[in-house]
Amino acid sequence: MTMSLASTPDPQMLSVKLPPVHEGDYLSVRALLDFCTLAPERLAEVRTLAAPEAWGEEDATLLRYLAVHVPLAIEQGRYLWSDKELILRAGQLETVAGAPLYLGLARSEGERFELLWAGPQPERFEPLPSADLGPWPTLHPWHEVVVALDLFRSSELAGLPLVAQNAAVSGAVVWSLRRGLAVRQLRGASRGYFVPVHLTNRDAAPELVAPLQIQARRIVVRALLAPRVAYATARAVVERRENLQAWLRAVWEPTAPADEPVA
Protein backbone atom coordinates (compact mmCIF):
# COMPACT_ATOMS: atom_id res chain seq x y z
CA MET A 1 0.00 0.00 0.00
CA THR A 2 1.33 3.40 -0.97
CA MET A 3 0.88 6.66 0.88
CA SER A 4 -0.31 9.73 -1.02
CA LEU A 5 -0.18 13.45 -0.51
CA ALA A 6 -3.76 13.34 0.74
CA SER A 7 -2.62 11.42 3.83
CA THR A 8 -0.54 14.33 5.13
CA PRO A 9 -1.78 16.62 7.90
CA ASP A 10 -3.11 20.07 7.09
CA PRO A 11 -0.18 22.15 5.74
CA GLN A 12 -1.11 24.89 8.20
CA MET A 13 -0.11 22.57 11.04
CA LEU A 14 3.48 22.93 9.91
CA SER A 15 3.43 26.48 8.62
CA VAL A 16 4.50 27.96 11.95
CA LYS A 17 7.62 25.79 11.78
CA LEU A 18 8.79 27.29 8.51
CA PRO A 19 12.13 29.11 8.45
CA PRO A 20 11.84 32.48 10.20
CA VAL A 21 12.10 35.66 8.19
CA HIS A 22 15.58 37.13 7.88
CA GLU A 23 15.74 40.62 6.40
CA GLY A 24 12.46 39.96 4.62
CA ASP A 25 13.64 36.70 3.04
CA TYR A 26 12.37 33.42 4.51
CA LEU A 27 13.88 31.67 1.48
CA SER A 28 17.42 32.53 2.54
CA VAL A 29 20.19 30.12 3.51
CA ARG A 30 20.28 31.58 7.01
CA ALA A 31 16.55 30.95 7.43
CA LEU A 32 16.91 27.36 6.22
CA LEU A 33 19.76 26.67 8.65
CA ASP A 34 17.70 28.10 11.52
CA PHE A 35 14.93 25.68 10.59
CA CYS A 36 16.94 22.58 9.80
CA THR A 37 20.39 21.18 10.64
CA LEU A 38 22.23 20.21 7.46
CA ALA A 39 25.36 18.36 8.47
CA PRO A 40 28.15 18.61 5.86
CA GLU A 41 28.07 14.85 5.29
CA ARG A 42 24.30 14.93 4.64
CA LEU A 43 24.67 17.84 2.22
CA ALA A 44 27.49 15.98 0.50
CA GLU A 45 25.11 13.02 0.18
CA VAL A 46 22.62 15.18 -1.70
CA ARG A 47 25.39 16.44 -4.00
CA THR A 48 26.74 12.95 -4.64
CA LEU A 49 23.34 11.45 -5.45
CA ALA A 50 22.29 14.29 -7.77
CA ALA A 51 23.46 14.53 -11.36
CA PRO A 52 27.02 15.93 -11.42
CA GLU A 53 27.16 19.69 -11.09
CA ALA A 54 29.53 22.29 -9.65
CA TRP A 55 27.85 23.63 -6.52
CA GLY A 56 30.73 25.80 -5.36
CA GLU A 57 32.80 25.95 -2.22
CA GLU A 58 31.13 24.19 0.72
CA ASP A 59 28.16 23.47 -1.58
CA ALA A 60 26.99 27.05 -1.11
CA THR A 61 24.92 27.05 -4.30
CA LEU A 62 23.24 23.77 -3.31
CA LEU A 63 22.34 25.32 0.04
CA ARG A 64 20.80 28.29 -1.75
CA TYR A 65 18.83 25.89 -3.94
CA LEU A 66 17.44 23.97 -0.97
CA ALA A 67 16.72 27.22 0.87
CA VAL A 68 14.19 28.04 -1.86
CA HIS A 69 12.63 24.63 -2.46
CA VAL A 70 12.33 23.15 1.04
CA PRO A 71 10.30 26.00 2.62
CA LEU A 72 8.06 26.37 -0.45
CA ALA A 73 7.31 22.63 -0.55
CA ILE A 74 6.33 22.71 3.13
CA GLU A 75 4.28 25.88 2.71
CA GLN A 76 2.40 24.30 -0.21
CA GLY A 77 1.77 21.01 1.62
CA ARG A 78 3.89 19.03 -0.83
CA TYR A 79 5.25 16.59 1.71
CA LEU A 80 4.36 13.37 3.54
CA TRP A 81 4.72 12.18 7.13
CA SER A 82 6.21 8.74 7.71
CA ASP A 83 6.35 7.90 11.39
CA LYS A 84 8.27 10.92 12.64
CA GLU A 85 9.88 11.79 9.32
CA LEU A 86 8.92 14.57 6.94
CA ILE A 87 9.44 13.42 3.34
CA LEU A 88 9.65 15.89 0.45
CA ARG A 89 11.33 16.41 -2.91
CA ALA A 90 14.77 18.01 -3.10
CA GLY A 91 13.37 20.57 -5.50
CA GLN A 92 13.78 19.38 -9.06
CA LEU A 93 17.08 17.62 -8.45
CA GLU A 94 17.43 14.23 -10.10
CA THR A 95 19.88 11.37 -10.03
CA VAL A 96 22.08 10.54 -13.01
CA ALA A 97 19.39 8.06 -14.06
CA GLY A 98 16.75 10.82 -14.04
CA ALA A 99 14.95 9.75 -10.85
CA PRO A 100 13.68 12.51 -8.53
CA LEU A 101 15.73 13.03 -5.38
CA TYR A 102 13.96 13.01 -2.00
CA LEU A 103 14.86 14.26 1.49
CA GLY A 104 13.92 12.89 4.89
CA LEU A 105 13.72 15.36 7.79
CA ALA A 106 12.95 14.74 11.46
CA ARG A 107 12.75 16.90 14.56
CA SER A 108 16.04 16.84 16.44
CA GLU A 109 15.38 19.22 19.33
CA GLY A 110 12.26 21.21 20.06
CA GLU A 111 10.76 22.40 16.79
CA ARG A 112 14.06 22.23 14.94
CA PHE A 113 14.48 19.71 12.11
CA GLU A 114 17.47 17.74 10.89
CA LEU A 115 18.24 16.24 7.49
CA LEU A 116 18.45 12.48 8.08
CA TRP A 117 18.85 11.13 4.58
CA ALA A 118 18.70 11.83 0.86
CA GLY A 119 17.81 9.28 -1.77
CA PRO A 120 15.34 8.11 -4.40
CA GLN A 121 11.59 7.98 -3.87
CA PRO A 122 10.67 5.54 -1.06
CA GLU A 123 8.75 2.63 -2.55
CA ARG A 124 5.80 2.91 -0.15
CA PHE A 125 5.03 6.50 -1.24
CA GLU A 126 3.33 7.84 -4.31
CA PRO A 127 5.42 10.42 -6.21
CA LEU A 128 5.42 13.91 -4.73
CA PRO A 129 5.44 17.13 -6.77
CA SER A 130 8.27 19.58 -6.26
CA ALA A 131 7.55 23.09 -5.00
CA ASP A 132 5.71 25.48 -7.31
CA LEU A 133 7.84 28.62 -7.66
CA GLY A 134 4.88 30.66 -8.87
CA PRO A 135 4.57 33.17 -11.73
CA TRP A 136 7.09 35.85 -12.63
CA PRO A 137 6.15 39.38 -13.70
CA THR A 138 6.25 39.87 -17.44
CA LEU A 139 9.45 41.49 -18.61
CA HIS A 140 8.96 43.95 -21.48
CA PRO A 141 12.35 44.84 -23.01
CA TRP A 142 11.00 48.13 -24.38
CA HIS A 143 9.83 49.55 -21.06
CA GLU A 144 11.72 52.41 -19.45
CA VAL A 145 14.83 51.42 -17.45
CA VAL A 146 15.39 53.44 -14.27
CA VAL A 147 18.77 53.19 -12.51
CA ALA A 148 18.05 54.14 -8.89
CA LEU A 149 21.66 54.30 -7.68
CA ASP A 150 23.74 57.21 -6.46
CA LEU A 151 26.95 55.29 -5.74
CA PHE A 152 28.79 52.97 -8.15
CA ARG A 153 31.68 50.88 -6.81
CA SER A 154 33.07 49.84 -10.15
CA SER A 155 36.50 50.51 -11.64
CA GLU A 156 34.98 50.71 -15.13
CA LEU A 157 32.76 53.60 -14.03
CA ALA A 158 35.23 55.34 -11.74
CA GLY A 159 35.87 58.98 -12.59
CA LEU A 160 32.68 59.44 -14.60
CA PRO A 161 30.01 61.92 -13.49
CA LEU A 162 26.98 60.32 -11.83
CA VAL A 163 24.80 61.07 -14.85
CA ALA A 164 27.26 59.32 -17.15
CA GLN A 165 27.47 56.33 -14.81
CA ASN A 166 23.68 56.00 -14.79
CA ALA A 167 23.57 56.30 -18.56
CA ALA A 168 26.25 53.63 -19.02
CA VAL A 169 24.44 51.13 -16.79
CA SER A 170 21.04 51.92 -18.28
CA GLY A 171 22.37 51.49 -21.82
CA ALA A 172 24.02 48.17 -20.93
CA VAL A 173 20.80 46.90 -19.34
CA VAL A 174 18.73 47.88 -22.38
CA TRP A 175 21.22 46.18 -24.71
CA SER A 176 20.99 42.92 -22.74
CA LEU A 177 17.20 43.07 -22.44
CA ARG A 178 16.67 43.48 -26.15
CA ARG A 179 18.87 40.47 -26.85
CA GLY A 180 16.90 38.23 -24.50
CA LEU A 181 19.71 37.74 -21.97
CA ALA A 182 17.62 38.04 -18.78
CA VAL A 183 17.44 35.17 -16.28
CA ARG A 184 14.91 34.75 -13.49
CA GLN A 185 15.76 35.28 -9.84
CA LEU A 186 13.85 35.09 -6.58
CA ARG A 187 14.35 36.69 -3.19
CA GLY A 188 11.62 36.05 -0.64
CA ALA A 189 8.30 36.97 -2.20
CA SER A 190 9.98 39.18 -4.80
CA ARG A 191 10.43 37.71 -8.26
CA GLY A 192 12.60 39.54 -10.73
CA TYR A 193 15.42 39.10 -13.20
CA PHE A 194 19.17 39.40 -13.66
CA VAL A 195 20.80 40.83 -16.78
CA PRO A 196 24.50 41.10 -17.63
CA VAL A 197 26.02 44.57 -17.66
CA HIS A 198 28.78 44.85 -20.29
CA LEU A 199 30.74 48.06 -19.90
CA THR A 200 33.87 47.46 -21.98
CA ASN A 201 33.47 44.43 -24.25
CA ARG A 202 30.15 42.87 -25.17
CA ASP A 203 31.86 39.75 -26.48
CA ALA A 204 33.54 39.06 -23.12
CA ALA A 205 32.16 38.21 -19.69
CA PRO A 206 30.07 40.99 -18.13
CA GLU A 207 31.72 43.17 -15.51
CA LEU A 208 28.51 43.38 -13.47
CA VAL A 209 25.02 41.94 -13.15
CA ALA A 210 21.92 44.06 -12.56
CA PRO A 211 18.95 42.72 -10.56
CA LEU A 212 15.77 44.03 -12.15
CA GLN A 213 12.50 44.84 -10.39
CA ILE A 214 9.33 45.28 -12.44
CA GLN A 215 7.28 48.23 -11.22
CA ALA A 216 4.26 49.21 -13.31
CA ARG A 217 5.72 50.04 -16.75
CA ARG A 218 9.24 50.54 -15.46
CA ILE A 219 12.27 48.29 -15.04
CA VAL A 220 14.14 49.41 -11.93
CA VAL A 221 17.81 48.76 -11.08
CA ARG A 222 18.61 49.31 -7.39
CA ALA A 223 21.87 47.36 -7.11
CA LEU A 224 24.77 45.95 -9.09
CA LEU A 225 26.39 42.60 -8.31
CA ALA A 226 29.58 40.82 -9.17
CA PRO A 227 28.52 38.19 -11.76
CA ARG A 228 29.33 35.13 -9.62
CA VAL A 229 27.12 36.43 -6.81
CA ALA A 230 24.09 36.15 -9.10
CA TYR A 231 24.67 32.52 -10.03
CA ALA A 232 23.34 30.74 -6.94
CA THR A 233 20.12 32.78 -6.84
CA ALA A 234 19.45 32.17 -10.54
CA ARG A 235 20.36 28.48 -10.34
CA ALA A 236 17.81 27.96 -7.56
CA VAL A 237 14.86 28.70 -9.87
CA VAL A 238 15.71 26.62 -12.95
CA GLU A 239 15.24 22.88 -13.37
CA ARG A 240 18.76 22.25 -14.63
CA ARG A 241 21.96 24.23 -14.92
CA GLU A 242 21.66 23.99 -18.70
CA ASN A 243 18.48 26.10 -18.49
CA LEU A 244 20.53 29.13 -17.46
CA GLN A 245 21.76 31.65 -20.00
CA ALA A 246 25.21 30.86 -21.42
CA TRP A 247 26.68 34.13 -20.13
CA LEU A 248 25.85 33.21 -16.52
CA ARG A 249 27.11 29.64 -16.82
CA ALA A 250 30.36 31.00 -18.26
CA VAL A 251 31.11 33.24 -15.28
CA TRP A 252 30.54 30.47 -12.75
CA GLU A 253 33.93 29.21 -11.60
CA PRO A 254 33.60 27.02 -8.51
CA THR A 255 37.24 27.47 -7.49
CA ALA A 256 37.12 31.25 -7.46
CA PRO A 257 36.58 33.08 -4.15
CA ALA A 258 33.08 34.35 -3.40
CA ASP A 259 32.40 37.97 -4.25
CA GLU A 260 30.26 40.54 -2.53
CA PRO A 261 27.73 42.98 -4.03
CA VAL A 262 29.58 45.92 -5.55
CA ALA A 263 26.79 48.49 -5.47
N, C-alpha and C positions, 0 to 999 in steps of 0.2 A: 504493500500500500504506500502510495506516495503522498507527501504533504504539499499543499498548494498555498498560494499567497493568501487565500481566503481564510486559512486557519490561523493567521497571525492575529495578535491583539490589535485593538484600535491604535492607529499610528499616533494619536494624540497622547496615548499612555506613555510614549517614549519621547515625545517632543520636548519635554522639559529637560531631558538628558542630553539634548543636542549640544555641540560645542558652543561655549559662551561667545558673545560678540567681542571682538577685539578691534578697536578703532573702526567700528562699523562693518567689519568683515568676518562673519561667522564661518566663511569658507576659507579661512587662512590656515597656514600650517600651525601657527601657535594655538589657534582654537582647536584644531584636531588633536594636538598633543596634550591639551588640557582635558580633552574628552577621553582619549584612549592612549594607553601605553603601546608604543611601537618599538619593541626591542630591535636593535640593529640586525640580529640574526633572523628575526621574523620578516623584517623589511627586505633583507637579502633573499629570503625565500620567495617573496613575491617577485622580485626582479629575476631570479633564476628560473622560475616557472613560466614567466611571461616570455613572449617572443623577444629575441635579442634587441636591445635598444640601449643607447647611451643615456643614462639618467643623471649623469653628473656626479660631482664629488658628494660623498655620503648620501647618494640617492636623493638629492634635494629636489630634483624635478619630479621624481616618483612621489615624494611626500606631498608636493604641491598638487599633483594629480589626485591622490587619495583625499586630500583636504577638500576638494570640490565634490567628489563623487560619493564619499561615505556619508557626509551630513545630508546631502540631497536625497539619497536613497532612503535614509531613515525618515526624513521629513515627509517623503512621498509614500511611506508605508511599503516600500519595495524590499522587504526582508521577511525572514521566517525565524520563529523560535524553535530550537531543538533542545529539549531539556533546559539547560541554563545558558545555551549558546545563541547568539544572534548571528544569523547567516545572511549574507548579502553578496551581491556582485562586486568585484573590484573594478568598478566602472565598466569600460568596454575592453579591458585588457583580455587578451587571449593567449593560450599556449601556442607553441610552434605548430601544433596540429590544428589550430583554429578553434579549440574548445574554450568556452568562457571560463575565466578565473574567478574563484569565490574566496571569501574571507569568513573566518569564524571568530567572533568576538565574545567575550564573557566578562562579567563584572569581576574586578580584582579586589577593590576596596571601596566601600561606600557605593557611590553611583558611578565611579570611574570604571571604564572598560579597558580590556587588554586584548591585543591581537594574539590569538592562540595558534592559528594555522592559516595557511593559504593552500589552495589546491583546486582541482576540478570540481564540477557539480556533484554533490553527494547523491548517491543513487536513489535514496529514499525521498528525494525532493523533486517536485516539478521545477522546470527552468524558471528562473527569476529574471525580470527585466532589469536593465541597468537604469540609473537615475536619468530622468528627463531634464535636460539643461534649460529647456524653455526657449521662447522665441527671442531673436535679436532685433533691435530696431533696424529699419531699412536704411541702408547707406546710399545716399544719392551723391555721386561724384561731382555733380554740378552745383551743389549747394555751397553757400558762402562758408569759407574757412576762417575762423576767428582764433588767433593765437593770443591767449590770455596769460602772457608771461611778461614779467618786467625784469627778469634776471636770467641770463643764459651762461651756464658754465660749460663752455665749449671752446676749444682752441681755434676751431674753424671760424667761429663767429667773433672771437676776441678782437677788440679794437674798432668794431663797427658800431655806428650809432644804433640806439634801440630800435628805431623805425626800420633800419636796414636789416637788423637781425630778425625782426618779426616778418619782414617781407621775404627774407631768404627761407625761413622755416615754412611760411605759408605757401610759397611757390613750390618747395620740395614736396609738401603734403599733397598739394593739388596734382602735381606730376604723378605721384604714386597712385593716388585715387583713380585717376583717369586711365591708368594702365592696369587696374584691377589687382593691385598688390596688397590690399588690406587683408588682415587675418582677424578672426574673432578673439576676444578676450573677455574675461569675467572677473569681477571683484565684488564679492558680496552679492547684493541684489542688482548691481549695476552691470549692464552688458554693453560692451562697446567694441572698439577695433584698435589694432595697431597698424601703422604704416611705416615703411622705411623712410628715413630722411637722408637723402643724398645731397651733400653740400659741395663736394669737390669732383667726384667722378661717378656718374650714374651707372657705369659698367662694373664698378667695384662694390665691395660691401658697404652698406650704409654706415655713416658715422653715428647716427642716432636713430631712435625709434620714437614715434609720437603716439601716445594713447589718445584715441578720439572719443569724445562724448557727443551723442546726437541730441540736440536741443532744438525743438521746433524745426525750422528750416535752416539751422546752422550746424556746422561741424566745429566743435570747440576743442582746442589743444590747451591743456593746463599744465602739462609736464613734458619733459623729454627724458628718455631712458637710454642707457647704454644698450646696444642690441641684444647682448646675451641675457640681460635682465628680463627681457620680454619673453624669452623662449618658454620658460616653465609655465607661465600663465596661459600662453597660447596653446601649448601642448596639452594642457589639462582639458581643453574643450573640443578636441578633435579625436576621432576614433583611432586613427593611426598617425604616426609621425609623418608618413608619406602624404597625408592630407594637408600638411602645412605648406605655405608658400616656399618656393626654392630659396628665396633670399634669406628667410629666417632659418631654414635648415643649414644653410651654408655658414652662418655666423656662430652656430652652436659648436663649441669646441669643449668637450667635457674635461680636458686637462687644464684649461685656462682658469685663472682665479676668478671668483665671483666679482661682479661689478656692482656699483651702487647707482641709484638714479643721479643723473647729472644736472637736472633742472626741475 
